[in-house]
Amino acid sequence: MKLPFYLVIFILFQFLFQCSNGSNIIHQSCKEASKNDPNLSYDFCVASLDEAASKNKPPTSLEALVGMSIQLTKSNGTNIISFISKLLKNQTFDQYAKACLQDCFDLYKDSLSSLEDAMVAFKCKDLDTAGIKVSAALDDSVTCEDQFKDKKGEISPLTMENHVYFELNVISLAFIQMFRQHY
């Protein structure tokens, strides 16, 4: 069955509009959020969410963007847990570093649970609980990084991962706050 030309054009424009609408909400929301939070980088926000939107259905509302940002953070946390598991098998780390890595593994597992709770709370429009749970996940990345600093000369092998996870959580928190203002 061959579709009429005008129907093909209509479908194409709908698709393009939906993609650009998702991109617009990402850019606008990242711009607004980064103005209000010094821990939030506009470029990082846009790059992270544009990439996530290209793999999934682009968000068409701030509510969908909050969900997407929490899901992106959960996915990143899952990747970090996998990375830590590989590091724990590495024989070059001393006992202190291995203990820190094990603590980080446990912290990230807890943070994924917190993010799941945040998603449930957000869907129920319990924005206070959602914000508290995302904040807990954010704190876990900071705690992971800080414990390596307790021993002089110890260098965290997770600095970049902790920083990215921190920023992703900051994005989710900022979007929850923006949603609260518009809700």
N, C-alpha and C positions, 0 to 999 in steps of 0.2 A: 504494500500500500504506500503510495507516494503522498507525502504531505504537501498541501498548497504552499507556495512560496511565502505568502504573508504569514502563515502559521509558523513556519520555520523562523522567520525574522522575529516574530513575536516571542517565541520560545528563547531565541538567542538573546534578545533584549532583557527578558525576565531574568535569565541566568546572569548576564552581565550586571544588571541592577543589583541582584542579590549579592554578588561577589563584591561590588563596589560599596554597597551598603554595609557589609560586614567590615570591610577595610576602613570605611569612614568612621564607624562606631569605635573601632580599635584606635584609630589615630586621634579622634576627638577625646575619647576617654583617657588615653595615655597622656595627652596634652594637659587635660584638666587635672588629672591625678599628679602629674609630675610638678605642676605649679605649686601644689599644696604639700608636697612631701619631699624633703631634701634627700631622702634615701632612695627615691625612685628616679631612675634614668629614663627619660622619654625614649631615647633610641633603643635601649634594652627592652623596654615595654613593647614598643611597636614590633621590633624584630622577633621577639619571642611569640607574641600573639599572632602576628601575621603568619609565621611558620606553622603554628598550631592550627590556625584557621584554614590554611592551605591543605591540611591533611584531613580536616573534618568539615562539617557544615559551618560556614561562616556565621558568627553571631549577628543577630538583627536587632538585639535589644541589650540594654545594660544588664538586665537579669541573666540573659544567656551568656554575656561576657564574664560575669562573675563566676558562673558555673564552669565555663571554659578555663578561666584562670586557675581555679582550684584544681580542676582535673589535670591541667598542665603541670601544676606543682606536685601533685600526687605522682604523676608519671616520672617526673624528674627525681623525686624521692625514691621511687622504686629502682631507678637506674643507679642512684647513689648506693643503695643497699647492695646491689649486685657488685658494684665497684669495690665496696668495702669488703665484701666476701672474698673477692680475689686478692685484695691486699692482705687479708688475714692469713692467707695461705703462703704468702711471701716470707721466706725464711730470713730476709735481711733485716727485719725490724727487731729491735730489742724488746724485752718484756714490757717496759713502760709504754712504748709505742703500740704494741699489740693490745695492751689493756685499754689504751685510749681508743684504738680502732674498734675494739669490742663494745666499749661504751657508746661510741658513735653509731655503731650498728643498732644497738638497742634504742638509742635516742631517735634514730630515723624510723625504726619500726613504730615507735610510739607516735611520732609525728604523722605518719600515714594514717594511724587510727584517729588522731586529732583532726586531720583534714577530711576524713570520711564523716566524722561527727559534724564538722563545719558544713559540709555539703548537705547533710540531712537537715541541720538547723536552718540553713539558708533556704532550702526548699519549703520549709515550714514558716518562713518569714520571721524566724527567731534570730534577728540580726545581731543582738548582743552575744548570744552563744556562738554564732558563726564567727564573729570577730575574735572572741576569746580563744576559740579553738585554733584559728589561723595564727593568732599571736603565739600560742603554745608551740605550734610547729616551727614558727620563725625562731623562737627562743632555743629550740633544740639544735638548730644549726650553729647558733652562737655558742652554746654550751660545748658542742663538739669541738669547735675551733679553739675555744679558750683553754680547754684542758691540756692541749699540747703545749701551751705557753707556761704551764705550771712547772715544767722542768726546763731549766736553763739549757739552751742550745737545741732543744727539740723542735723540729719543724714538722708542721702538719702536712701530710700528703693529700689533705682534703680541702685546702684553702680555697681553691677555685670552685669546687663543688659546693662548699658551704656558702660561699658568697652568692653564687647563682641561686641556690635554694632560698637564701635570705631574701634576695631581690624578688623572686617569684612570689614569695609570701607577702612581701610589701605591696606588690601589685594587687593581689587578692584583697588584702586589707583596705587598700585605697578604694577599690571598686565597691566593696561592701559599704564603706562609708558614703561613697557617692550614691549608691542605691538607696541608702537610708535617707539621704536628703531629697531624693526624688520619689520615694515610696509614699 
